[in-house]
Amino acid sequence: MAYLVAWGVYLAMAVLLIVGFERYLAGYISHRRSLVFARSVLGIGLFTPGLVDSEAGVYVVPACIGVLFNVLARSGPGVMKAALPLLLAGVLVFGVLYLLEVLRAGKPAATAD
């Protein structure tokens, strides 16, 4: 039960961080691509799940916290195991964003006659 409560609290705080970013910081980023990049990094960092092996078992945790846990526990293979979901999510998200940008650049701009 405590595990589910911890996930609920974490997800609520992550959503509040996203809302705070959108409300207070996104207005200062004027370049559209920079804003998309910042939103993507924030979303990947906050919402990507990862795995952590502990003495009590294997737990699903936020990947960023799993990486920090394994760094503090000085577990080299554990760091790579926890960081892999972050790397895969980053490749997937930024690959899709790159493809969308290429498709967008290939279309001719609409001109007003």
Secondary structure, DSSP 8 states (H G I E B T S, - for coil): -HHHHHHHHHHHHHHHHHHHIIIIIGGG--SHHHHHHHHHHHHHHHH-EEEEEETTEEEEEEHHHHHHHHHHTT-HHHHHHHHHHHHHHHHHHHHHHHHHHHHHHHS------
